[in-house]
Amino acid sequence: MHLKFNRLTSASAFLALLIALPIFALLFTATTETGQSFEHIRDTVLADYIINTVLLMTLVGIIVTLIGVPLAWLIACCEFTGKHLFNWALVLPLAMPGYLIAYTYTDLLDYAGPLQTFLRNTFGWSSPDDYWFFEIRSLGGAAAMLSLVLFPYVYLMAKANFLNQNASLTLAARTLGYSPLKSFFSVSLPIAKNAIVAAISLVLMETIADFATVYYFAVNTLTTAVYDTWLGYYDLASAAKISMLMIVGVFALIILEHKTNKRGKDSNSAKMSVQPLSYKLTGRQNVFAFLFCSLIFVLGFAVPALTLLSYAIDYYQDVWSMDVIMYAWNSTYIAIAVAVISLLISLVINVSLRENKSLANKSWFNLANMGYAVPGTVLAIAVIIPFSGLDHWLNSTAESFDLEAPGLILSGTVVAIIFTHIVRFAAVANNNIKTNFQQLNKSYDWAAKSLGAKPNRLFRQVHWPLLKRSALVAGLLIFVESMKELPAALLLRPFDFETLPTYVFQFASDEQLEQAALGAILIVIVGLIPLIFINRSIEQKQN
């Protein structure tokens, strides 16, 4: 951070353009090159891919709303048995990647799984024709699995809104004879609509980005189309064209979210002025609330976590080896590199924006955030396009000077994975640090500058001490997301290189969940760390 202001602005522009480079390269490839197989895909199966993607998004959107909103209202506005336990327990499914819960429930609910085996032994059934059972490997199954791990987005954002609503509005409804349930539908829910829509938009972006769950369930979506076109047909240009369809859908969701947030800011009169109402649930209502929260927690976290833990313990001696340690280390050092570099980039961009809120600096900030909305599978293709071009140029240049060709030092090494993760997760650090910068009064800057402090000293002695906690949270979130990220590592990993997610994916895809369980548990444990930390911070703020 020892850069003068003009150099800082130039650095901000360079870093933002570097992060956005893969997306521009993808756009260029998709619009200028003719994919050999794209016309065939377009005329045969592309419509099915699009329909399945839209259906999956629709189902997930409906399910997470039906789960997340009632849970949020119960925790925020009601008193019932176990409320304080469920307040943090219902966040835990976020630590469970969608592909892990899909592997677990497939193992439990498949024809050869323990549940169907028990039913056949109990009722004397001998074949699938003797009874009907829900097909887990289906579009509906994929939607259910993704909903169980994504509903906390809706739960958290809706709960925060319910807690901050003006209690006088609900009190007025109660004095008019409205029941708690009618007050919820007539007052609380309409006020929280914007927050819920924003949360659903985020869930839908995560749904579009999912690869492992739909791939494992053999559900053909645009994500699997990109994967199959690239690795099946070896047609990068056609994969780029399909990727652009996904990006259009994602940015449509972003526009919807921004418009919703803008309307919310213009019309929001729900700022809390008194403590929110809290309904004391008794009898059947208390039992229902407890059972509903318990069911979601058990399905979303307890069952898959305990199943994986049981397998990990039973097969520990068969699985534990130096290879597992190496895979864990590969994931760890990649995640650390991504977190540190993303934070440094974010600090440069945000300090530049703090010094001068010009249109250019705002543009660099928004440009650096583009990658977060792009699915990992698409980003992998977006990164490989410029990286492979640079590799070929470097090798050609070296050979022209009679030097030894360096090989694929960008596209064929972990550099590609690290850069892809930075492009995808830099926005997490950007938005977190920007929010905390906005909370710092500009009088701090004016006072320091009046005493002769230069920009680098202002940052070191004033800004950084006040920002380091939020930077730690952002770094922790990026670290965990990088540890869990599968598509980029799966598509870009060098030969004979594995991370924990790719290691788990390989075994689970071969129906060997028991061997994958130890790696899966390690991923879940890492995912729990920031959830506990962030949930404590939220509770402290509420108190």
Secondary structure, 3 states (H helix, E strand, C coil): CCCCHHHHHHHHHHHHHHHHHHHHHHHHHHHHCCCCCHHHHHHHCHHHHHHHHHHHHHHHHHHHHHHHHHHHHHHHHEECCCHHHHHHHCCHHHHCCHHHHHHHHHHHHCCCCHHHHHHHHHHCCCCHHHCCCCCCCCHHHHHHHHHHHHHHHHHHHHHHHHHHCCHHHHHHHHHCCCCHHHHHHHHHHHHHHHHHHHHHHHHHHHHHHCCHHHHHCCCCCHHHHHHHHHHCCCCHHHHHHHHHHHHHHHHHHHHHHHHHHHHHHHHCCCCCCCCCCCEECCHHHHHHHHHHHHHHHHHHHHHHHHHHHHHHHHCHHHHCCHHHHHHHHHHHHHHHHHHHHHHHHHHHHHHHHHHCCCHHHHHHHHHHCHHHHCCHHHHHHHHHHHHHHHHHHHHHHHHHCCCCCCCCCCCCCHHHHHHHHHHHHHHHHHHHHHHHHHCCCHHHHHHHHHCCCCHHHHHHHHHHHHHHHHHHHHHHHHHHHHHHCCHHHHHHCCCCCCCHHHHHHHHHHCCCHHHHHHHHHHHHHHHHHHHHHHHHHHHHHHC
